[in-house]
Structures are given as C-alpha cells and as structure tokens.
Amino acid sequence: MTRKCGGLAWVVALVMACGVIPYPAGAAVAAGGDLKIATVNMQEAIQSSEEGKRARTELEGAFNKKKAELQKEESEIKKLHEDLQKQSLVMNEAALGKKQAEIQQRIMKFQETTGRSQMEIQKKEQELTAPIVDKLRKVIAQVAKDKGYNYVLEKSENNVLYSPEQDDLTKQVVEALNKAKK
C-alpha cells in the first residue's frame, strides 16, 4: 500500500522523535515521501519453502513415532482395565484395590509421558523452524529493499486485517529463500 503523507507528516515526526520509527524511513515520510508497506505470511512461507517442507517431514516422523508409542501404552492400559473388570467379581478387596492402584499409577505415568512428549515435539519444532525464520528475516529484508518497501508486517488473521494482494511478498520471499539454498 502506498500512501502520500501530507497532513500526517507531523505525526510521523512526533513518533520519530519518540524513537518508534527509525529516522531514515521516518524522515522520508515526514518529508512527504511515499510510505510502502508490504506483508509476509511467515507461517505460509515456512510451510511452503523447501527447508520448511523438510522440517515438517522430520517433525511428522518424530510425532508419528511418539504417537505410536503412546497408542500402544494406551491400549495396554485399556486391556488391563477390561481384564480388571472381568476379574473383579472373583477378586478379594485387597487384590482388587492393589490392581486398581497399579492401573491408576500407569494412567498417571501415561499422562506424564503424553505431556512430556508434547513438550518434546514443540521443542523439536522450535529447533527446526528457528533457523528457517532467521533466514526468512534476511530474505524478507532483501526482497523488501529491492522492491522499495519501507516496512514489512507479519500477515496473519490477528495482525493485518487487510492488505492488497500486490503488497504480499510471501511468494517472492519463498522463491528467494529456495534460490538462496541452491
């Protein structure tokens, strides 16, 4: 989006004086220059880049392995519970209580393992995406500079409510990131 900033120049100068907008870009706007703002959907850029696809494949492999382990444990717990229900009529109270405690302990361990697995997957995702995000930031800066944009905003449902399609640099950024890797 390109805007002419005539009456708004004093607001930009005031914001610049407060240190919110870096001086060079703010000076151009305050002097009546054009303000060009682009958007990039970081999530889409990560997911559609070659590096992002490789990271997702690796993450899915780790997730599926953990999921299989958890499903196996869950089915074992269900089987223990079913066996207990079948045998409960012929068990004395002490044996029944002991068996219920064992199952309850196993359920608690399962829940802890599930929580730990979720945290491990989140950590793995962070480890895999952090380097991609760092590279994306550099590529975004270069693409924005080459196309004459002063600012680039993260485009998501919560951050940018509207932006013209021509100011969305996501595809160009992904292309540049993929080329830089080759």
N, C-alpha and C positions, 0 to 999 in steps of 0.2 A: 504494500500500500504506500503510495506516495502522497504526501501532504505538503502544501505550502504553509509555512508557519509565519504569518504576518502578525496578527494580534496575540499570538501565543508566544512570541519571542521573549517577552518579559518574564513569563512563567518559566520557560526553559532557562533563562539567565539566572533566575532565582534558585531553581533546582540545581543548576550547575554550581552556583556559589555554595550550596549546601554540600556539594560533593557527591550527589546521587548520580549525575550523568558525567562521564569523563569529559574533560574540557574540549578536546578536538572535535568530537562529534557534536557536542552541545553548542560549540561556537558556530559551527556551520548552520545549525538550526536557528540559533539566536540571530544570525546574520541574514535570515530569510531563505536559507537553502532548503533543499528537499530532505525530508526525513523518510528513509526507506526502511521498512520493517518486513522481515521475512519470518517464516515459521518452519520448523522441522519437527516431525513426529518421531521422537527418539525411539520409542518402542517399535514402531514400524521399521525404522532404519536398522535397528539391531536385528530384528527378526528376518528382514529380507536381505541383509548383507551376507556374503559368503561366510565370513567369520561367525556371524550370528547363527547361521544355519548349522555350522559345525558345532558350535557351543550348545545349541539346542539338542542336537543329536546325542552329544556326550551326556548332557543333563538328563535326557529321557532314558538313556541306558542306565544311569545310576538310579533314577527314580524307579524304573521297572524292576531292577534288582531288589531294591528295598521293598517295593510293593509286594513282590513275590514272597519275600521272607516274612513280611507281616501277614499276608494272607494265609500262609502255611501255619503260622502260630495261632492266628485267629480260628482256623478250622480245627486245630488241635484242642484249643480251649472249648470250643463248641462241643466237640466229641466228648471231652471229659465231663462237661455239664450234662450232656444227654445220658452218658453212662451213669452218672451220679443219680439222675432222676429215675433211671430204671432200677438201680440197686438200692435206692433209698428206703424202700419198703422192707428190705430184709437186713438192713444195717442197724446196729445199735446206735444210740445217740452220740457216743464218744467218737466212733468211727465216722459217722455222718458229719459231725462238727469238724473233725480233722480234715476230711475230704473237701468240705466247703471252704475251709480256711486255705487249703492248698490251691484250690481253683481261684479264690479271691486274690491270693498273692500273685498267682500267674497273670490274672487280669490286670492287676496294678503294674506288674513288670511290663506287660504288653503295652499299656498306656504310656509308660515312661519311654519305652523303646519307640513307640509311634511319635511322641513329641520330639525325642532326640533325632529321629530320622528326618522329621520335617525341618528341624533346625539345620541339620547337615546338608539337606538339599538346598535350602535357602543360602547357606554359606557357599556351597558349590556354585550356585547360580551367580552369586556376587563375584566369586573368584573368576568365573568365566566371562562375565559381562563387563567388569571394571576396565580391563584393557581395551575392550571394544569401544566403550564410552569415551575413554581418553583419546583414542584415535579419531573417533567421530567428532569430538570437540575441535580437534585441529583441522580436520577436513571441512567442517562447517565454517570455521573462521576463514579458511582459504576460499571456499566457494562464495561465501557472502562478500568477501573483499572483491573477488573477481567480478561479481555481479552488481557491485555498487550498493550493497545494503549496509546501513548503519548499525542495525540491531537484528538479532535472530531470537525469536521466542520459541519455547517448547510448546508444540501444538498438541494439546490433549483436550478432552471434554471439559476439564475443570479449569484449564489455564487460558485458553483462547476460545472465545465464543464464536468468533467469525474472523475469517481471513480469506481474501481472494485466492483462488487456485494458483494463479500465476506467481504468487508470493510464497508458495510452499516449495521449499528446496529439498524435501525429503528424497525424491528420486535422484536428483543430481548429486546429492551427498552420498547416497548408496553407490551410485555409479563411480564416483571419485574414490570412495573407500575401496571398492573392489579393484579398481585400476591400480591404486597405490600398492595393493598387496601383491600384484603380479610382477 
